[in-house]
């Protein structure tokens, strides 16, 4: 995660990117934006806010040589050549345009921004931001005409969230530049991450934890929920989070031993893990350190409600993984020809 409390914008330019598929053209600015105080004070947090809660970082990738990664080269030029900012920003937009090979990919405004004073892991550095604004919202504008106020509808950028954005720090580790990325219009998972930026997750505990939790969530949905029901799915997810909270290091074999009593579940998990790795083009480590921040973030996303078609919901506590097994019993009533849940308790709160 980054801190923006001492951050500032040193250079900012806006271009428009078209769509190569339907032959809409790019449009380029020739000057950087000269902000007034009000627009600057709104723009700075708008651009950096999404990265304040991002725990996973990326690194540049290329199948042959990292020096052939286009955004890597453009970023290096901007960091090292002060006068190259405007021209190189156009090259970034042209590279983005070349990846627009589908009718689904939207045109939009591209903001290229050079930041100063970005804080990450107790280091202060500058950073390059690339943002794509794909959707605009309607808003009312009032105006005075002939001594009376009237209203019209205009379109503008929603200042609450960025559609797509990346922040490339002028700070490296053994894997290269540290990069953060957000994508709130995730209509094409390959377009922004793989085709335009060509980046991969960093080889660290954050990524290892995230990948394993994604595996567990998908397994719970595709296998457990489908074959054994929602109660089984939710119990597994609660026990998974509990395991990650109780252990500083995850060992895959120990994880399976603690979560699955029967070998058939272990075998299903192993088979699913292999297919997951193939689909995601990754290899999940058999042992890795747990990133607590990732666990806490993913825990908030997990829903453990059982919604019934009789307008009744049962909410399971994710922090009590054994409660579902001990105090919730599922059955079938032959007389009513309906499934039921029996809940045991001592007192109502």
N, C-alpha and C positions, 0 to 999 in steps of 0.2 A: 504494500500500500504506500501511496505517496502522500505528502503533506503539501498543501498549497498556500499555507499562511504567509509565506514570504515570496510567493511567486508573482511574476509580472509578465506582461506581453511586450516583447521588444520589436517584433515584426509580425504583420498580419496582412494577408492578401486573400481576396475572394476571386475564384474562377467558377465557371459553370462547365459541367461535364455532360456530354450528350450520351447517346446510345449507338454503338457501332452497328447493332443488329438492325435498327430501323432508320439508320442514317441521319439521326439528329446530331448536330455539330456541337463542338466545344466553343466556349467564349472566354476570352482571357482579359484580365486586368493588366494594366501597365504600371500601376502605382500601388504602393502599400496603403492600407487604410490609416487615416489620421483620426483617431477616436476623439469624441468629446467625452467629458467626464462621466455622464450618465450611461452612455452606451458601453464604455470601457468597464464600469463597475458592474454592469449586468453580464457582459460577455465573458469576463475572466472566470467567475465561478461556474457559469454555464458550461464552459469547455472542460474544466478540470474536475468538476464534481463527480462525474462517473468513475473516475479512477481512484477516488478516496477509499472506496470499499473493495476494490479489485485486489485479490490476494495472489492470483496466478499471473505469472509473467511468461513472455515468449522470447524467442531468439530468432534471428534471421535464418532462413533455410534455403538450400539449393541442391538439386540432385547431383550436380557436378562439382561446383566450387562456389563457396559463399561469396566470393568477390564478384560473381556474375549475377547476384541478386540486385535487381534494379533499384528498389527502395533503399537498400543498404548503401549503394553507391551515391544516390541522390542525397541521402542523409549526411554522408561523409562530406560531400561538397558543401552543403549548407553550413555544417559545423566549422569547416576549415576555410571557407571562402566567403567573406562577409558580403561582397558585392554580387555573389551568384544567386542570392535568395530568389529574386523575381523570376529569373530565367529557369532556374531549376524547379521552382514551384510549378511552372507550366509543363515541364517534363513529367512531373508526378501526375498531373491531370491527364496528360496524353497516355501515360502508362495505365492509368485507371480506365480510360476510354477503351484501350485495347482489350481489356478484360470484359467489356460489356458485350458479350456475344449471345445474349439471350433477351427475348422480349420482356422477361420478368424483371430484368435489372433496370432500375429507375434512374432517370436523369436527376440532376440536382445541383446545389451549390457546393463547392469544395472550398473549405477554409484551410489554408496552410499557415501555421502559426509557429513562431519561434518564441519559446518561453525562457525566462531566466528564474533562478531561485527555486527550482523544484527540489524538494527534500525527499530522499529515499535512503532508508537504512543509515541515518545519521550523516549522509553525504549530500551536499548541495551542488546541483549541476544545472546545466541548461538542457532543453529538450525540444524536439520537433514534434508538433502535433499535426495530424492530417485528419480532417473531419468532413464527412459527407452528409449534407442535409437533404433528405429525400422527400420528406412530407412537410407540408405547410398547413396551418390551421386557419380557419376563418375567425375574424374578430371584427367587432363593430368600431367604427370611427365616427365620432360626432364632429360636425363642422357648422360654422355660422354663415348663413346666406340670407340676404335681404332681411336682416334684423331678427331672424328666426334660426333656431338650431335644427339641423337635419341629421340623418344617420345614413351611413353606407357601410357595406361589407367589404373588407379587404383581406387578403391572405398574407400571412407572415410566419416566421419561424417560431415554433413553440419553445420558449425559454426554459422549459422544465426538463427536457432530455435531448441528448444527441442521438441521431439515428445510427451513425457509424463513426467510429473514431479510433485513432491509435496515438499513443504517446511513446516516442522513441527517445530514451535517455542518452545523453552524451556521457554514458557511464557503462563500462564493460566488465564482465567477469570472464572466466575461462571459456564460456560458450559464446561470448560476443555481446553486442548491445542489449541492454535490458529494455523490453518492450511490453507495453500494456495495450490491450485492445478491448473495445466494447462494440456490440452489435445488437441494437434494439429492434431492428427490422430484419429479423433473421429468416428472410425468405429464400436465401441461397447460401447455405453454410460454407460452400467452397469459394464463393466469389471474393469476399473480403479477406479472409484469413489466408487461404491457400493460393489463390490466383493473383490477387493484387499485392498483398504484403509478402506472401510466401514465407510464413513464419511457423514455428513449431513451439510446443510447450517446453519450458525450461526443464532440465533434468534435475529436479529438486523435490523436496518432500511435499511442497504444495501440489505439484502436478501428480505425484504418485498417489497422494491421498485423494485428490479429486477424481482421478481415473478409476480408482478402486471403488469409490462411492458411487460413481456413475454406473459401473458394472453392477453393483449390488442393486441399485434402483431399477435398472433395466431388467435384471434377472427377476426381481420381485414382481414386476409388471407382466413380463412376457411368459414366465414359467409359473411362479407361485400363485399369482392371482388367477391366471387362466386355468390351471390344473387343480388348485387346492382351495381357492377362495380368498376373499379380502382379509379375513382374520389372520390367515397364515402369512399373507403378504405383510400386513402391518406388524405382526409379531417379529418377523424376520428383520424388518427395517429398524424397529426399536432395539432389537438385540445387536444389530450392526452398529448403530450409533453408540450404544452402551460399550461395545467392545473397543471402539475407537477412543472413547472417553477414558477407558480404564487402562489402556495400553499406550506406552510411548512409541513402541515399535510393533508393526503388524507383521506377523508371520502367516502366510496364506494357509499352511497346513494346520496351524493352531486355530486360526479363524474358523476353518471348516469343522474341526473337531468340537469347538465350543458351540457353534450355531446349528449344526446338523447332527441329529442323533442316529439317523439311518444312512447307510451307504448310498442308497438310491438318490438322496438329495445331494450328496457330495458329488456323485457322478454327473448328475444333471448340471450342477454348478460348474464342474470342470469342462463339460461339453459347451456350456454357454460361454464360459470365459474364452475358450478357443475361438469361437465364432465372433465374439465381441472384439477380440484383439485383431482378427482378420478384417472386420468391417471398419474398425477405427484406425487401422494401420499402425498399431503400437504393440509393445510387449509389456505386460504388467509384471513388475518385479515380485519375486516370491517373498521378499522381506524389504520393508522400508520404514523410515521414520514417519510418525504421524504429525501432520500440520494442524495444530489445534484450531487455528483461525478458519481453516477450510471446513473442518468438522462443524464448528459452530454456525458457519454460514449455511452449509448444506442442511443442517438440522432444521433450520427455520423454514426451509422449502418443503420439507416432507409433511404430507398430509396423512393423518392416521384415522380419518373419519370413516365409518361404515354407514353409507346412505342407503336406506331401505325404500322400497316402492310404496310403503304404507305411511310415508311422510314422517318417519322416525329416523333420527341419526344417533349413532353411538360413537362417541369420541374417546379414543384410546390415548392414554398418556405415554408419549414417546420416552419419557424418563423412567417409566416403570415397565420394562420389557416383559416381565413375567406375569403381569397382572392379567393380560388377555388369556393366557393359558390356564391360570388358576381360577379366575373368577368369571370367565365368559364361556358359556357352553352353547354350541350350535346343534340344532336338531331338526327333525321333520315331524310335523303333526299329521297323522294319517286321516284323522277326522276332518280337519280343515283343509287338508291338502296344501299346506303352506310350511315353509321353513320358519324357524324361530331361533331367537337368542335368549338364553337364560342367564341373568346377571345376578351374582351373589354379592351381598354387602352387609355391613353391620349397622351403618347409620347413614342417613341422608344429610347432606350439608346444605 
